[in-house]
Amino acid sequence: MNNNALKNTATKNGGGISATVLALDTARHSLFIEGNTVRRNTAQLGGGGIDLFVDGENLDQPSNPTPGRYSVLVSDNDIDGNAVGLAATPDLAFGYGGGMLTVVTTAQTVSRRNPTDIVGNRITNNTASQAGGGASTWAFADAGPTTFTGVALRHNTVTDNQAVNGSVDPELDAWAGGLELFAQAAGAGIARIDTNHNSITGNSTEIGGGGIDVSAVTDTLSGNAGTALMEIANSVIENNTCSVNQDCGYAVGYPPDPIPPFPGVFRLTLRSSDLSPNEGGSVEPTLGAHRVDVCMPAASAAAVAFPGIDSDDDVDGVDLLRVATSFASSSGAIHYNPLTDLDGDTVVDGNDLAILGAAFGDTCP
């Protein structure tokens, strides 16, 4: 898909572009949304500019002659000036993803070779009435056998977006001025969202996270507990604001409602990111109270702690192997892996190996 989407209106989802991928059983689907100009579109419920829904089911069943697969890439789009959820009465405005709403769900799909990649987009000046002024990304790993859902946001510019409701009822305040990240995992499901090498600046909201807002729901089914994983790494998250200061996470925040202690694991990884200045705050202090294990928290932009690479609970031989695989590479090389460039100098060398070695055997939290 490569075209312009300008000044359109949707009564539900996808003001500019609406795309759906249903990958079932042995299906093999690819979707590319690249190089579009998506401007000044509106929608009522989700995705003022782009609405993307991806569903993968039964792709890894032993009875399948060949495993099904899907691949989704949203790349190099200008997503500017779109809006979602605008209503004459603020109390009736509930829109998610001013620039873009991405919903990815899988069931009985174990393979991690089903990527949804959001790469190199310019997401600016969009508005949402509930959450995700720039973009909302939701990942669901549904109940059943071990199921994996993964979404990656890399090298995007998310600037000057806002989430604002304007209602006099504080229960309706909007959150996530720049990016809203939500993961839900049930049973043996694993839902993962990675955000790496993004620039998230100048966004605003009413509560939660001015730059990025994270939340998750995990549940137990058939004796298994869901796992929700999020990583925010190698990113610039600066000059974001929120108007209700006592509830704000400026750079990284969490929705305001009290969250019950869901069974399972919700882990947020913060690594090698610049989280200042953000009008007085960086990471919302209530993150810890909501059963989030913050692994690898960088005390400053230059600090690196718990340099695990595969985002599991320890620094072990798997992390060492990944550094070895990309050793002596630099940015642009085919075997360069930015996750192994622990000091962020665009070269994987002895310094990165030393950082990993110093933490070898450490566990999180």
N, C-alpha and C positions, 0 to 999 in steps of 0.2 A: 504494500500500500504506500503510494508515494504521490501526494497531491495536496492541495490546499483545502482547508475547512474553515470558512470564515462566516461569522455572524449568523449561525444557525441556532435554532431553539428546539429542545426536546422536552416533552411533557413529563418524561421519567428520567432515563439515563442516557448519557452520551450526547452532549450537545453538538460536538463537532464530529467525532468518530465513535462508533459503537462496534466492537469486535468481540466475537464469541468463538472459543475453541472447545469442542466436545470430543475428547479423545477416549474412545471406549474399546476395550478388548484388544484387538490386533491393529487398531487404527494407527496411522502414522501421519501426523499433522505438523505443518510448519506455518507460522504467521510472522510476517515482518511488517512493522509499521515504521518507516524510515523516511527522514528528510521532508516531513510535512510541516507546513505552517498552519497552526491551529490557534486561531485568534477570535476573541470576542464572541464566543459561543456561550449558550446558557442551557442548563438542564435543571430539573426540579429536584431530583433525588440523588444522583451520583454521577461524577465525571462530567464536569462542565465542559471540558475540552475533549478528553478521551475517556471512554468507558471500556475496560477490558475485563472479560470474564473467561477463565480457563478452568476446565474440569477434566481431570484424568481419572478413569475408573477401570479397575480390573486389568491393568496393563501388564502385570507380572504374573498372571495366573499360570500354573504349570500346564493347564490344558491348552493354552494358546500355542498354535504352531510356531508363531514368532511373537516375541513381546512387543506390545504396542509402545509407541513413543510420541512425544510432542516436543516442539521447540518454538519458543516465542521470543522475539526480539523487538523492543521498542527503542529506537536509536535515532539520535541526531534530529530531533523534532524541536521546533519553536512552539512552545505552548504558552501563550501569552494572553492576558486580559480576559480569561474565561471566568464564569461564575456558576455556582450551583446552590440551589436551595433558597433563592431569593423569594421573599413573599411580602405582601403588603403588611401582614401581621407577623412580627418577629416570632411570636409564640408558635406559629405554624411552619416555621422554616427549619428543615432538618436535612441539609445537604452535605454530602461527603465528597472530598476530592475536587476542589475548585478547578485545578488544571487537569487532574487525571485520577481516576479510581481504578485500581487493579485488584481483582479478586481471584485468587488461585486456590483451588481445592482438589484434593486427591483422596481416593479410597482404594484400598487393596492395591496400592502401587508402591512397591518397595524401592524401585530403581531411582537413583539420584541423577540419572541422565535425561531428565525432563526439565530443561531450564526455562525459567521466565526471567529474562534479563532486561533491565531498564537502564540504558547506557547513553551517556553523552547528550542528554536532553537539556534544553534551556527552559526552565519552568518559572515564569515571572509574572507578577502582577495579577495573579488569580485570586478568587475569593470563594470561600465556603461558609455557609451559615452554621455548620455544626462542627466539622473537623476536617483537617487536611486542606488548608488554604491552597497550598501548592499541589500536594498529591496525597492520597490515601492508599495504603498498600495493606491488603488483608490476606493472610495465608491460613488455610484450614487443612489439617490432617484428620480426616474423619475416622470414626471408629471402625474396627475390623482388625485384620492382621497388621503387622508392622507396616506403616504407611509413612512415606516421606513427601513433604511439600517444601519446595525451596524457591525463594524469590531473591534476586540480587539487584541492588540499585548502585551503579558505579559511574563515577565521573559526570554526575549531573550538577547543574547549577540551579539552585532553588533560591530565588531572590525576590524580595518585596511582595510576598504573598500574605494574605491575611485570612484568619478564621474569626468571624465576628457574627454574633446573633443579634445583639442590641436589645434583647428582651429585658424587662425590668425584673423578671424572675431569675434569680441567680442559679437555679437548677438547670436552666437552659443555656448557660454560658458556653461559648464555643472553645475548642482547644485545638492544638496542633497548627500553628501558623504556617510552618513550612511543610513538614512531613508528618503524617500519622502512620504509625506502624502497629498493626494488630495481628497477633498470632493466636490460633486456637488449635489445641491438640487433645484428642480423646483416645483412651485405650492405649495401644502401642504406637500411636501416631507421633511423628516428629514434624513440627512446623518450624521452618527457619526463614528468617529475613536477614540478609546481609546488606549493609550500607557502607561502601568503601569509596574513598577518594571523591567525596562530594563536597561542594561548596554551598553552605546553607546560611545565608546572610540576609539581614534586614527584614525578616518576617515578623509578624505580630499576631497575637491572639488574646483572648480574654483570660483563660486559665490554662493549666497544664503546661506543656512545653511550647515556648515560642518558636524554637527552631525545629525540634523533633519531639514528638510525643509517642511513648511506647506503652503498650498494654498487652496482656495475654490472659487466656483462660485455658486451664488444663483440667482434665477430668479422668476418673478411673473407670475402666470397663473391662470385664473378664479378667480381673486380677492385674491388669496393666495400667500404669499411669502415664498420661500424656506428657510430652516434652516440648516446650516452646523455647527456641533459641534466637537471640538477636545479637548482631554485632554492629557496632558503629566504630569505624576505624579509619585512620589516615584522612580525616576530613577537617575542614574549616567550618566551625559553627560559631558565627560571630554576629554581634549587633542585632540580635533578635530581642523582642520585647513581649511583655504581656501586661494587661492593664490591672489585674487583680493580684498585686504583688505577693501576698501571703500564700497564694496557691500556685505560684508560677515556678517553672523549672527553666525558664529563659532558654537555655541551650537544650537540655534534655529533661523532659518532665513526664508526668504520669497523670491519667485522668483523675478527677477530684473525688469521685464517689468511693466510699470505703469498699475494699475488695475482700471477699471472704477468703479464707486460706484454702484455695483449691488444691486438691491432691495432685501430685506431679511436680514437674520442674519447670520453672521459668527463669532463664538465665540471660542477663544482659551483659554483653562484653563491650567495654569502652577501652579503646586502645589508640594511642598515638594520634590524638585529635586535639585541635586547638579549640578550647571551649570558652574563650574570653576575648573581648568583653561582650557581655550580654545584658547590659543595663542592670547590673548588680547581682546577677546570679549565674550559675552554670548548671549543676545537676541538682534537681529537686531533692531536698533532704528526705522526703517521705518515700522515696524509692525503696529504701531499706525496710520500711515498715510494711511494705506490700509484698514481702516474700520474694524480693528480687535479689539474686546474688550478683553483685557487680564485680565481675572478674576483670583483671588487668586494668584497674583504674589508674590513669595517668595523672599524677599530681600536678603536672604542668605539661606544656606542649612538648617539652624536651624529654620528659620522663617516660620510662617504659617499665611496666610491672607485669608479672605473670605473663611472659611472652609465649603463651601457647598459640599454636597456629591452626589446629583443627577444631578449636572451640569445644573440646571435651573437658573433662574435669581435671586434667593433669598435663604436665609438661613431660613428655616421654619420648620413646624412640620414634614414634610416628612423626612428631614435630621435628626431630632431628633429621629424619629421612627427607622431609620436605625441604629443609634448608640445604641438605646435601644435593638434592636433585637440581636446585636452582643456583647452587654455589658458583661464584665467579661470573654471574650474569648481571646485566644492567638493564635499566628500563628500555624497552624496545626489542630486546632479545626474545627469541621464541620460547626459551625456557625460563624467562624471568617471571617470578611469582611475587607480586607486591606484598603478599601476606608474610613472606619470609624475609622481607626487607625491614627488619625490626627497628632499625634506627632511622628509617625514612630518608636515606641519602641516595636512593635510586640504584644502589649497588648491593648485591648480596655477597658479603665478604666475611673476613674473620671477626669483625666487630659484631655482626649479627650472630655468628656462632658463639661468641663470648657471652652475649646477652642471654641466649638460650641456655648455654651451659651453666650460667650462674643460677638459673631457676630450675634446672633439671631435677625432676622428682617432686616439685611443688604441686600442690593440688588446690582446687578452687571449690568453695570459698575458703 
